[in-house]
Amino acid sequence: MAPTLGVNIDHIATIRQARRTVEPEPIAAAVLAELGGADGITAHLREDRRHIQDRDVRLLRQTVRTHLNLEMAATDEMVAIALDIKPDYVTLVPEKREEVTTEGGLDIAGQIARIGEVVDKLQGAGIPVSLFIDAEPAQIEASQTVKAKFIELHTGQYAEAKDETTRKQELAFLAAGCEQAIKAGLRVNAGHGLTYWNIHPVASLPGMEELNIGHTIVSRAALVGMERAVREMKQAMRGEL
Ligand code: PXP
């Protein structure tokens, strides 16, 4: 069975925050994504609130009709927000203020006690947890140790591979990780850097459940919508809209 699609709407909020204004509205984007067939909506509430805001997450909780995946760092502040909002699942990601986007998987093996505590708190409250990790055997074992329900395999290196040989190696690394995780009883998602051109081999990995995709979809939406948006502005200038 083909994996489901979680649409990440962070960059709709990025455009809004560029002007600190009210448009585009991420909630409207989520509704339209669902109309287009999205199986889930993903939003990353960052510590610095550079794109998604607290009110977005609260409104998404009330309006999303598919499922809401809240991406967040494993901090006390974010755990409290998640326990309050109760998304359908949480994806724990590493976060550095200075990074442009999430740069690598979370190190579970190096912080078993802390991640285990966060997983227990969230899953104890009925919120399944997914851990965003590189497809390394030790990270997958550690994810099993902390009893997370899901992992999300980091597809960044695959997406950024400069040549076909490297891309094939990265795909084989993801395939092996996917297989190891499923054998260990973990459910497997993947994401980061996936595009219309590189998605199919990852979507074809046996057992892959959900792909979380943002940048390429928002980029395409901006371009396929440009012609209509300009036409409508000309109508508005003529007082016809
Ligand atoms: N999954 C995780 C854990 C992420 O941090 C991101 C980026 O916010 C994505 C998926 C989506 O990546 P992209 O925007 O490159 O599709």
Residues whose N, C-alpha, C, O or C-beta is under 5 A from the ligand:
A	BS01	PXP	N8 H44 V93 T102 F132 G191 H192 G193 L194 N212 I213 G214 H215 T216
